[in-house]
Amino acid sequence: MSNSDTYNFTVSELIEILHQYPADMPVVVSGYENGYENFYQPYVIKVKQFPENPYYDGQFQIDDNGTEVLLLAREVRHD
């Protein structure tokens, strides 16, 4: 956690995390609707691309036989 209670990561912290992964690894983000959120600790998942999906479903879906990507998953708040 960064030195701020408002944000989960600083740029330097994110750079440190990213250095742990191959430079050519794809990165995806979770999302939907509007506004912005913090994100959780990045982690690797496997996805397959479905470009025909509607925007609200996202063009990538989890698939055990898919491509490994680094996920920046948005923080989910329950308020």
N, C-alpha and C positions, 0 to 999 in steps of 0.2 A: 504494500500500500504506500502511496506517496505521502509526502509531508503535508498534504492538504486533506481535510475531511470531506471536501466537496467532490474531488476528482479521484478516481481510482489509480490513474497512471499519469506520469509526466512523459514528455518526449524522450528524455534520457532513459527512463525505465523501460519504455516500449522498445527503444533501440536495443537495449541489453537483452530483452526477451527475444527479439527478432534475430539477433546474432546466433541464437541456439538452433536455428532452422536453416535448411538449404536456401541459398539466395534466390533460386528459381522456383521455390515452392509457391503455388498460387495462394492468394488470401481472399477469403469471402467474409462478408459481414451479415449478421442477422438484422432484420428490420421489418418495419411495416408502419403505416400511418405517418404521422408528422412529428416534428420535434427531434430532440437528440437525447441520448442517455449515455451514461458510463458503460464500459464493457467489462466483462469478466476476464480473468486470466486466459489468454489465448491458448487454444489446444487444437490438436490435429483430429480431423474427421475425414471420412471418405464420402465423396459426393459424385453424382452423375448430373450432367447438364440436360435440362429440358427447356430449350429456348422458347418453345411454344406455350409454356405455362403462362397464365395471366400474372400480372405484376404482383398481385397480393399473395400468390403462392411461391414466388421466387423462382428463378430459373435453375437453381441447383437444389437437389434433394439428396438426403442421405442414402447411400448405396454401398454395401459391403464390398462390392466389386469395382467401385468407382475410383476416382483420382484422390490422392491425399492432398488436403488443403489445410491451411491454418485458419481457424475460425476466430473471428472477433465477435463474440456473442454479446448482444446488448443486455445490460442489466435489467432484470424484470422487477419492477416495484409493485407491491401489493397495497396500494393506498386508495 
